């Protein structure tokens, strides 16, 4: 069985996992080209940088938004406004971003003026950044007494404002190596902050407009739903109230989509993972000082074995946890494997241990006690409905599939008082029981659901690329229990037909496949 094993001895972040998977991929140029083409409208550039940690060479995936690399590839809650609008913002980190950075944003609001204060705390040896300006004798003095008209948005360092203006003040505190800003004659110091946010619904729309296979887009949507559900539960909010900081959401979306696309290209039959090292200590965020793992991360890690050691800092990010939760079949010790490829995805911060995610690709050894079985158990969740329109039932079906259900189907039934009804059934992994049950109650009219466990026998499958007169086509081959089956991927056939203005039928394409 083609098996991917993820080793999270130093935690996991989206960009680090993407870097590790990238090293395994034999279609590196295609991956980078497709990713950069898909995200070009958002000003995103994805590039590969070699990195070395503790003498080990690996890959750092650099995600630049409008030419600047984000200091984090994750999403964390910022604040909830008085109207109940919750914002999720990219975690801000030091120049050596990644695991263990301590940074928090403290928000203070005056009566008529919204005072927005940021206090940054960094580890030792980070660069102290102060917004106290010093100037040489011959340089132009930079005044902090700027005045502004009403209703303007001002971001300054001690600037005064009229009524109803928004004051955005930065007070940076660092342990060592303080430096101040100096300006030459006629220099002008400006800061532009765009406080744009993207709703959860808009994120889903962005995902489904991307030019990737359905597997990639559906997986990315499911991962974002996990993040959104965890954040909304922690903050007693709803998915509709959650908004993502525009830049931070794009950065995280690239990480999530990149991981999903690489897994699509690698096509492992099963994905296993070690218990996750989450780090130790505290992390500073908008709400104050929080223990590691942060509440949203802890929520995502429910059902996943994790542990803490003596490394200070946040090693497992919400994005990393959500990706694992969606894709990983089982969290266990590495089974006996015939390993063919090994990949290293590097973080940027240095620790005593190599700051990396390591992945192994190979074949599970047959007959291993710890290797995953071909057969397993699945959970069935069902309910009877007689007061919903067909469109509404269809919508609920789509949401369940997007949320990670293995299958969803309906059966026409007859209910009390001879009313025609629908039996809605969802087949899923047992670990997804609570999450999918919530969708039943939220998006259907049912007052109760039924559970049933089923033992499942299944064939093992692998993807093989075959040639045809119209181009390469992926073939899914399945075997087991003395039988063998194969089927051309429908999405590939459809794409080829569309490329020929639908003048070539699917059967005509299938007939030219070279076995």
Secondary structure as the mmCIF struct_conf table of DSSP 4:
data_model
#
loop_
_struct_conf.conf_type_id
_struct_conf.id
_struct_conf.beg_label_comp_id
_struct_conf.beg_label_asym_id
_struct_conf.beg_label_seq_id
_struct_conf.end_label_comp_id
_struct_conf.end_label_asym_id
_struct_conf.end_label_seq_id
STRN STRN1 UNK A 2 UNK A 7
TURN_TY1_P TURN_TY1_P1 UNK A 9 UNK A 10
STRN STRN2 UNK A 12 UNK A 12
HELX_RH_AL_P HELX_RH_AL_P1 UNK A 14 UNK A 24
BEND BEND1 UNK A 26 UNK A 26
HELX_RH_AL_P HELX_RH_AL_P2 UNK A 28 UNK A 39
HELX_RH_3T_P HELX_RH_3T_P1 UNK A 40 UNK A 42
TURN_TY1_P TURN_TY1_P2 UNK A 43 UNK A 43
STRN STRN3 UNK A 44 UNK A 53
TURN_TY1_P TURN_TY1_P3 UNK A 54 UNK A 55
STRN STRN4 UNK A 56 UNK A 65
TURN_TY1_P TURN_TY1_P4 UNK A 66 UNK A 67
STRN STRN5 UNK A 68 UNK A 69
BEND BEND2 UNK A 71 UNK A 71
BEND BEND3 UNK A 73 UNK A 73
STRN STRN6 UNK A 75 UNK A 80
TURN_TY1_P TURN_TY1_P5 UNK A 82 UNK A 83
BEND BEND4 UNK A 84 UNK A 84
STRN STRN7 UNK A 86 UNK A 90
HELX_LH_PP_P HELX_LH_PP_P1 UNK A 91 UNK A 92
BEND BEND5 UNK A 95 UNK A 96
BEND BEND6 UNK A 98 UNK A 98
TURN_TY1_P TURN_TY1_P6 UNK A 99 UNK A 100
BEND BEND7 UNK A 111 UNK A 113
STRN STRN8 UNK A 114 UNK A 121
TURN_TY1_P TURN_TY1_P7 UNK A 124 UNK A 125
BEND BEND8 UNK A 126 UNK A 126
HELX_LH_PP_P HELX_LH_PP_P2 UNK A 127 UNK A 127
STRN STRN9 UNK A 128 UNK A 133
TURN_TY1_P TURN_TY1_P8 UNK A 137 UNK A 138
BEND BEND9 UNK A 139 UNK A 139
HELX_LH_PP_P HELX_LH_PP_P3 UNK A 140 UNK A 141
BEND BEND10 UNK A 144 UNK A 144
TURN_TY1_P TURN_TY1_P9 UNK A 150 UNK A 151
STRN STRN10 UNK A 153 UNK A 156
BEND BEND11 UNK A 157 UNK A 158
TURN_TY1_P TURN_TY1_P10 UNK A 163 UNK A 164
HELX_LH_PP_P HELX_LH_PP_P4 UNK A 165 UNK A 165
STRN STRN11 UNK A 166 UNK A 173
BEND BEND12 UNK A 175 UNK A 176
STRN STRN12 UNK A 178 UNK A 181
TURN_TY1_P TURN_TY1_P11 UNK A 185 UNK A 186
STRN STRN13 UNK A 197 UNK A 199
HELX_RH_AL_P HELX_RH_AL_P3 UNK A 200 UNK A 209
BEND BEND13 UNK A 210 UNK A 212
HELX_RH_AL_P HELX_RH_AL_P4 UNK A 214 UNK A 234
TURN_TY1_P TURN_TY1_P12 UNK A 235 UNK A 236
HELX_RH_3T_P HELX_RH_3T_P2 UNK A 239 UNK A 241
STRN STRN14 UNK A 242 UNK A 245
HELX_RH_AL_P HELX_RH_AL_P5 UNK A 246 UNK A 266
BEND BEND14 UNK A 269 UNK A 269
STRN STRN15 UNK A 270 UNK A 273
HELX_LH_PP_P HELX_LH_PP_P5 UNK A 274 UNK A 275
STRN STRN16 UNK A 276 UNK A 277
STRN STRN17 UNK A 279 UNK A 280
BEND BEND15 UNK A 281 UNK A 281
STRN STRN18 UNK A 282 UNK A 285
TURN_TY1_P TURN_TY1_P13 UNK A 286 UNK A 287
STRN STRN19 UNK A 288 UNK A 291
BEND BEND16 UNK A 292 UNK A 293
HELX_LH_PP_P HELX_LH_PP_P6 UNK A 294 UNK A 294
HELX_RH_AL_P HELX_RH_AL_P6 UNK A 295 UNK A 300
TURN_TY1_P TURN_TY1_P14 UNK A 301 UNK A 303
BEND BEND17 UNK A 304 UNK A 304
STRN STRN20 UNK A 306 UNK A 307
BEND BEND18 UNK A 310 UNK A 310
STRN STRN21 UNK A 312 UNK A 312
STRN STRN22 UNK A 313 UNK A 314
STRN STRN23 UNK A 316 UNK A 316
HELX_RH_AL_P HELX_RH_AL_P7 UNK A 318 UNK A 327
BEND BEND19 UNK A 329 UNK A 329
STRN STRN24 UNK A 330 UNK A 331
BEND BEND20 UNK A 333 UNK A 333
HELX_LH_PP_P HELX_LH_PP_P7 UNK A 334 UNK A 336
STRN STRN25 UNK A 337 UNK A 346
BEND BEND21 UNK A 348 UNK A 349
BEND BEND22 UNK A 352 UNK A 353
STRN STRN26 UNK A 356 UNK A 364
HELX_LH_PP_P HELX_LH_PP_P8 UNK A 365 UNK A 365
TURN_TY1_P TURN_TY1_P15 UNK A 366 UNK A 367
BEND BEND23 UNK A 369 UNK A 371
HELX_LH_PP_P HELX_LH_PP_P9 UNK A 372 UNK A 373
BEND BEND24 UNK A 374 UNK A 374
STRN STRN27 UNK A 376 UNK A 385
BEND BEND25 UNK A 386 UNK A 387
HELX_RH_AL_P HELX_RH_AL_P8 UNK A 390 UNK A 402
TURN_TY1_P TURN_TY1_P16 UNK A 403 UNK A 404
BEND BEND26 UNK A 406 UNK A 406
STRN STRN28 UNK A 407 UNK A 414
HELX_RH_3T_P HELX_RH_3T_P3 UNK A 416 UNK A 418
STRN STRN29 UNK A 420 UNK A 428
HELX_RH_3T_P HELX_RH_3T_P4 UNK A 430 UNK A 432
HELX_RH_AL_P HELX_RH_AL_P9 UNK A 433 UNK A 443
BEND BEND27 UNK A 444 UNK A 444
BEND BEND28 UNK A 447 UNK A 447
STRN STRN30 UNK A 450 UNK A 456
STRN STRN31 UNK A 460 UNK A 466
STRN STRN32 UNK A 467 UNK A 467
TURN_TY1_P TURN_TY1_P17 UNK A 469 UNK A 470
BEND BEND29 UNK A 471 UNK A 471
STRN STRN33 UNK A 473 UNK A 480
TURN_TY1_P TURN_TY1_P18 UNK A 481 UNK A 482
STRN STRN34 UNK A 483 UNK A 488
HELX_RH_AL_P HELX_RH_AL_P10 UNK A 490 UNK A 499
TURN_TY1_P TURN_TY1_P19 UNK A 500 UNK A 502
BEND BEND30 UNK A 504 UNK A 504
HELX_RH_AL_P HELX_RH_AL_P11 UNK A 506 UNK A 511
TURN_TY1_P TURN_TY1_P20 UNK A 512 UNK A 512
STRN STRN35 UNK A 514 UNK A 514
#
